[in-house]
């Protein structure tokens, strides 16, 4: 559950950062070029940020899962002498 909350918080932070940049563009200068300056061409910067953050969260989860399996499954099972 903690990891799901972390994903939500991270998503909100990313959205907030891009929104601030877009909100700072003056109305009379609001062009696709200026928007692309904030979010990247075809929203590439946004996609890259989400991809990067999700990989960090996934790798943390995989590490925790591996440690759990070692501690609670493989450790108690012991070594197979055969």
N, C-alpha and C positions, 0 to 999 in steps of 0.2 A: 504494500500500500504506500509505503514511503517513497518508492521509486515513481509511482504514478503521480504523486503530489509534486515530485521534483520535475517531472516532465511538464506538468501544468504550469508551474512557476517559471520554468525556463521558457516555455512558449509565450507566456505573458510578458516576460522581459524582452524577448526578441521583438514581439509585436510593438511594445512600448518604444523601443529604440528606433524602429523604422517609422513609427507614427510621429515621433518627435521631429525627425528629419523632414518628413513630408509636411507636417504642420508649419514648419518654419519657412516653407517656400511662400513668398508673397503671392497673393491672388493675381496680380498683374504680370507675374513672371512664372506662373504655374504651367509648365510645359512638360511633355513626355521626356525631354532631355533632362530636366531638373529632377523629375521623379526617378528616372533611371539612375541618376547620380546618387539617389538614396538607396534604391532597392536593387540596382544592377539591371542590366539588359535582360529582359524576359524574367525578371525577379530572381536572377541567378544568385545574388547575394543572400536573399532570404532562404532559398532552397539550400544553399551551402551551409548557412548557419544552423538550420534545423537538422540537416544531415550530420554535421559535426557534433552538435549537442546530443543527438540521439545515439550516436556511436559511443560517446563517453558514458552515457547512462547505461547502454546495453553492456559495455565491457565491465562496468562496475557490477552489474547484476550477474553476469556470467562468472565473475570472480567470486562473488558471494555464494553463488550456487555451487561452484566447485569446492569451496571451503566447507560448505554445509555437507556435501556428499562425502567428503573425506572424513569429517568429524563424526557424522552420525551413521554413515553406511559402511564405508570401506574400513574405517578404524575398528569398529566393533566386530566386523566380520573376521578380522585377522588375516593372516597369510595362509594361502593354500599350500600345504606341504607337497602336493603332487604337482 
